[in-house]
C-alpha cells in the first residue's frame, strides 16, 4: 500500500509540474502587455521599463521559467495587476466559498444518485421515465440549467435572492444546479455496482443462509458500492472546480470561479494563471485522498495492478 501511495504522490507532483509549465506558457499566449496593464495606458517609457525589470520580463525565457517555478514552490504566485495584492491570498480568500458550494452540491448529487441508483438496481426493468431524465440531465450544460433556475425561482417566482454573496438562501440554486447535473453519474455507478454485487456468489450464499434482505444490502452490497462512489467523489473535485466557473458567474457566488472570470476580463495574467495552479493542486489532493480512502474501505484495491 505504501508503494502504491508513493506512486500516486509522484504522479500528482508530475501533474502539478505540468500545470505550472502550461500556465507559464499561457502567459505568453494571453494578449496585452503586463507592464502596460500595471502602469496604465498613459505611463511613460521609463516607468514601463522599470516595471519590466521588476517582473523579470527582460530576462531570457529559461531565466523567467526558473524564477516562476521558484516562486510557485514557495507559494509566491505573483501580484494581481488589477487588485494589487498577492495572488495566493486572493485565491485563499475565495476558496471557502467555493468549498461550501462544492460540499452542498456533493451532498445533493450523492443523495439523489444513491437513491436513484438503488431504486433502479432493485427493479427488474429500467424505468423509461428515469432513463429519459437521465439522458436529459446529461445533455444539459451547467450554465443553461443555472439560467433556467435563476429565471424561474429568482425572477418569475422570487423565492431566492439574486444579489450574490454567500448564505443559506443564496447557495440553494447554485448547489441544485451542480448537484442535479451530477446525480445521473452517481446513479449509473451505484446501479451497476449494486447489480454486480447482487449477482455475486457471496450474496447468493448470504441469501441461502436466510439472512434478511436489508442486512444483505447494508452489510454486503453497500460496502462494495462505496468504493466506486468514493472514486467519483475524488473526480468530482475536478469537475466542480471547472464547471463552477459558469455557475458562480451566473449566481454571483464569490468563489474561485468568479475570481477567475474577473481575472480573465481584466487580463490579469498572474491572477488567472494562479487560479489554474491552485485548482490543479486541489484536484490532485482530492484524487489522492479518494485513492487512499478507497484502499481502506475496499481490500480488493490493494491487489489491483498499478
VOBA-365935 format. One record per residue (C-alpha): x, y, z; residue in one letter. Coordinates in Angstrom, 1 decimal. Example, Ala and Ser with C-alpha at 12.3 -4.5 7.8 and 13.67 -1.06 7.14 Angstrom:
<rs>
        u        v        w   res
     12.3     -4.5      7.8     a
     13.7     -1.1      7.1     s
</rs>
This chain:
<rs>
        u        v        w   res
      0.0      0.0      0.0     x
      2.9      2.4      0.8     x
      4.3      1.8     -2.6     x
      1.0      2.5     -4.3     x
      0.5      5.7     -2.3     x
      4.1      6.8     -3.1     x
      3.4      6.3     -6.9     x
      0.2      8.3     -6.6     x
      2.0     11.2     -4.9     x
      4.7     11.1     -7.5     x
      2.2     11.2    -10.3     x
      0.4     14.1     -8.5     x
      3.6     16.1     -8.3     x
      4.3     15.5    -12.0     x
      0.8     16.7    -12.8     x
      1.3     19.9    -10.8     x
      4.6     20.5    -12.6     x
      3.0     20.0    -16.0     x
      0.3     22.5    -15.0     x
      2.9     25.0    -13.9     x
      4.7     24.7    -17.3     x
      1.4     25.1    -19.1     x
      0.4     28.2    -17.1     x
      3.8     29.7    -17.7     x
      3.3     29.2    -21.5     x
     -0.2     30.6    -21.1     x
      1.2     33.9    -20.0     x
      2.7     34.4    -23.4     x
     -0.5     33.4    -25.3     x
     -2.7     35.9    -23.5     x
     -2.9     39.3    -25.2     x
     -1.7     42.6    -23.8     x
      1.5     43.9    -22.2     x
      1.9     43.1    -18.4     x
      3.8     46.3    -17.8     x
      1.1     48.4    -19.6     x
     -1.6     46.6    -17.6     x
      0.0     47.6    -14.3     x
      1.1     51.2    -15.2     x
     -1.9     52.2    -17.3     x
     -2.2     53.5    -20.8     x
     -0.6     56.9    -20.1     x
      2.6     55.5    -18.4     x
      5.9     56.8    -19.8     x
      8.5     54.6    -21.4     x
     10.7     54.9    -18.3     x
      8.0     53.6    -16.0     x
      7.3     50.7    -18.3     x
     11.0     49.8    -18.5     x
     11.2     49.8    -14.7     x
      8.1     47.5    -14.3     x
      9.5     45.1    -16.9     x
     12.8     45.0    -15.0     x
     10.9     44.2    -11.7     x
      8.9     41.5    -13.4     x
     12.0     40.0    -15.0     x
     10.3     40.4    -18.4     x
     13.7     41.4    -19.9     x
     15.4     38.1    -18.8     x
     15.7     35.1    -21.0     x
     12.9     32.6    -21.3     x
     14.7     30.0    -19.2     x
     15.5     32.5    -16.5     x
     11.9     33.6    -16.3     x
     10.8     30.0    -16.1     x
     13.2     29.3    -13.3     x
     12.0     32.5    -11.4     x
      8.4     31.4    -11.9     x
      8.9     27.8    -10.7     x
     10.9     29.0     -7.7     x
      8.2     31.4     -6.7     x
      5.5     28.8     -7.1     x
      7.4     26.3     -5.0     x
      7.4     28.9     -2.1     x
      3.7     29.9     -2.6     x
      4.5     33.1     -4.5     x
      2.2     33.2     -7.5     x
      2.8     36.9     -8.2     x
      0.8     40.0     -7.6     x
     -2.5     40.7     -9.2     x
     -2.4     43.6    -11.7     x
     -5.9     44.7    -11.1     x
     -6.2     44.3     -7.3     x
     -2.5     45.0     -6.4     x
     -2.5     42.1     -3.9     x
     -0.7     38.7     -3.6     x
     -2.4     36.2     -5.9     x
     -2.3     33.4     -3.4     x
     -4.0     35.4     -0.7     x
     -6.8     36.5     -3.1     x
     -7.4     32.9     -4.0     x
     -7.3     31.6     -0.5     x
     -9.9     34.2      0.5     x
    -12.3     32.7     -2.1     x
    -11.7     29.0     -1.5     x
    -14.0     28.7      1.5     x
    -17.0     30.0     -0.6     x
    -16.2     27.5     -3.4     x
    -15.7     24.7     -0.9     x
    -19.0     25.5      0.7     x
    -20.8     25.4     -2.7     x
    -19.0     22.1     -3.6     x
    -19.9     20.5     -0.4     x
    -23.6     21.4     -0.8     x
    -23.7     20.2     -4.4     x
    -21.9     17.0     -3.5     x
    -24.5     16.3     -0.8     x
    -27.3     16.8     -3.2     x
    -25.9     14.7     -6.0     x
    -24.8     12.0     -3.7     x
    -28.2     11.6     -2.1     x
    -30.1     11.8     -5.4     x
    -27.6      9.5     -7.1     x
    -27.7      6.9     -4.3     x
    -31.5      6.8     -4.2     x
    -31.8      6.9     -7.9     x
    -29.2      4.1     -8.5     x
    -30.5      1.9     -5.7     x
    -34.1      2.2     -7.0     x
    -33.0      1.1    -10.5     x
    -30.8     -1.7     -9.2     x
    -33.6     -3.3     -7.2     x
    -36.1     -3.1    -10.1     x
    -36.2     -5.9    -12.7     x
    -36.7     -3.5    -15.5     x
    -35.4      0.1    -16.0     x
    -38.0      2.8    -15.8     x
    -38.4      4.7    -19.1     x
    -39.2      7.9    -17.2     x
    -35.9      7.7    -15.1     x
    -34.0      6.8    -18.3     x
    -35.4      9.9    -20.0     x
    -34.5     12.1    -17.1     x
    -31.0     10.6    -17.1     x
    -30.4     11.4    -20.7     x
    -31.9     14.8    -20.4     x
    -29.8     15.8    -17.4     x
    -26.6     14.6    -19.1     x
    -27.3     16.7    -22.1     x
    -28.0     20.0    -20.3     x
    -25.0     22.4    -19.8     x
    -24.5     23.8    -16.3     x
    -24.9     27.4    -17.4     x
    -28.2     26.6    -19.2     x
    -29.7     24.9    -16.1     x
    -28.4     27.7    -13.9     x
    -30.0     30.4    -16.1     x
    -33.3     28.5    -16.1     x
    -33.4     28.1    -12.3     x
    -32.4     31.7    -11.9     x
    -35.1     32.9    -14.2     x
    -37.8     30.7    -12.7     x
    -37.1     30.9     -8.9     x
    -35.5     34.3     -8.6     x
    -37.3     36.5    -11.2     x
    -40.6     34.8    -12.1     x
    -41.1     33.3     -8.6     x
    -38.9     35.4     -6.3     x
    -38.1     32.7     -3.7     x
    -34.4     33.2     -3.7     x
    -32.2     36.3     -3.7     x
    -30.3     37.4     -6.8     x
    -27.8     39.9     -5.3     x
    -25.0     37.4     -5.0     x
    -22.9     36.8     -1.8     x
    -22.9     33.8      0.5     x
    -25.6     32.4      2.8     x
    -28.1     29.6      3.1     x
    -30.7     31.1      0.8     x
    -28.1     32.1     -1.8     x
    -26.5     28.7     -2.0     x
    -29.6     26.8     -2.8     x
    -29.9     27.5     -6.6     x
    -26.2     27.1     -7.5     x
    -26.0     23.9     -5.4     x
    -29.1     22.4     -7.0     x
    -27.6     23.3    -10.4     x
    -24.4     21.4     -9.8     x
    -25.9     18.6     -7.7     x
    -28.7     17.8    -10.1     x
    -26.4     17.5    -13.1     x
    -24.0     15.2    -11.2     x
    -26.7     12.9     -9.9     x
    -27.0     10.7    -13.1     x
    -23.3      9.8    -12.9     x
    -23.7      8.5     -9.4     x
    -26.9      6.7    -10.3     x
    -25.1      4.8    -13.0     x
    -22.2      3.8    -10.8     x
    -24.5      2.8     -7.9     x
    -26.9      0.8    -10.2     x
    -24.1     -1.1    -11.9     x
    -22.2     -1.8     -8.7     x
    -25.2     -3.0     -6.8     x
    -26.4     -5.3     -9.7     x
    -22.9     -6.8     -9.9     x
    -22.8     -7.3     -6.1     x
    -26.3     -8.8     -6.0     x
    -25.3    -11.3     -8.7     x
    -22.1    -12.3     -6.8     x
    -21.6    -15.7     -5.1     x
    -21.2    -14.2     -1.6     x
    -24.6    -12.6     -1.8     x
    -26.2    -15.8     -3.0     x
    -24.6    -17.5     -0.1     x
    -26.0    -14.9      2.3     x
    -29.4    -15.5      0.9     x
    -29.1    -19.2      1.2     x
    -28.2    -18.8      4.9     x
    -31.5    -17.0      5.4     x
    -30.2    -13.5      6.1     x
    -32.6    -10.7      5.9     x
    -32.6     -8.7      2.7     x
    -32.0     -5.4      4.5     x
    -29.0     -6.8      6.3     x
    -27.5     -8.2      3.0     x
    -28.0     -4.8      1.3     x
    -26.4     -2.8      4.2     x
    -23.6     -5.2      5.1     x
    -22.5     -6.7      1.8     x
    -23.9     -4.8     -1.2     x
    -23.5     -1.2      0.1     x
    -19.8     -1.8      1.1     x
    -18.9     -2.8     -2.4     x
    -20.9      0.0     -3.9     x
    -19.0      2.6     -1.7     x
    -15.6      2.0     -3.4     x
    -16.5      3.4     -6.9     x
    -18.6      6.1     -5.3     x
    -15.6      7.4     -3.3     x
    -13.5      7.3     -6.5     x
    -16.2      9.5     -8.2     x
    -16.1     11.9     -5.2     x
    -12.4     12.5     -5.9     x
    -13.1     13.0     -9.6     x
    -15.9     15.5     -8.7     x
    -13.4     17.8     -7.2     x
    -12.0     18.4    -10.7     x
    -15.5     18.6    -12.2     x
    -16.7     21.2     -9.7     x
    -13.7     23.4    -10.0     x
    -14.1     23.5    -13.8     x
    -17.8     23.9    -14.2     x
    -18.2     26.1    -11.1     x
    -16.8     29.0    -13.1     x
    -20.0     29.4    -15.1     x
    -22.3     28.7    -12.1     x
    -20.6     31.1     -9.8     x
    -20.7     33.8    -12.5     x
    -24.4     33.2    -13.1     x
    -25.3     33.4     -9.4     x
    -22.6     35.9     -8.4     x
    -21.3     33.5     -5.9     x
    -18.0     34.9     -4.6     x
    -15.7     31.9     -5.1     x
    -12.7     30.9     -7.1     x
    -14.7     30.6    -10.3     x
    -16.0     34.2    -10.1     x
    -12.5     35.4     -9.3     x
    -11.2     33.6    -12.4     x
    -13.7     35.2    -14.7     x
    -12.8     38.6    -13.2     x
     -9.1     38.0    -13.9     x
     -9.9     37.0    -17.5     x
    -12.0     40.1    -18.1     x
     -9.2     42.3    -16.7     x
     -6.4     40.4    -18.5     x
     -4.9     39.8    -15.1     x
     -2.3     37.2    -16.0     x
     -0.9     36.4    -12.6     x
     -4.3     36.0    -11.0     x
     -5.7     34.0    -13.9     x
     -2.7     31.6    -14.0     x
     -2.7     31.4    -10.2     x
     -6.2     30.2    -10.1     x
     -5.4     27.4    -12.6     x
     -2.4     26.3    -10.5     x
     -4.3     26.3     -7.2     x
     -7.2     24.4     -8.7     x
     -4.8     21.9    -10.1     x
     -3.3     21.3     -6.6     x
     -6.7     20.9     -5.1     x
     -7.7     18.4     -7.8     x
     -4.6     16.3     -7.2     x
     -5.1     16.3     -3.5     x
     -8.7     15.4     -3.9     x
     -7.9     12.4     -6.1     x
     -5.1     11.3     -3.8     x
     -7.4     11.4     -0.8     x
    -10.1      9.4     -2.7     x
     -7.5      6.8     -3.7     x
     -6.2      6.4     -0.2     x
     -9.8      6.2      1.2     x
    -10.7      3.6     -1.4     x
     -7.8      1.4     -0.4     x
     -9.0      1.3      3.2     x
    -12.7      0.7      2.5     x
    -12.2     -1.9     -0.3     x
     -9.5     -4.5      0.4     x
     -9.6     -5.6     -3.3     x
     -7.9     -2.4     -4.3     x
     -4.7     -3.5     -2.5     x
     -4.3     -6.3     -5.0     x
     -5.1     -4.3     -8.1     x
     -2.4     -3.8    -10.7     x
     -0.7     -0.4    -10.6     x
</rs>
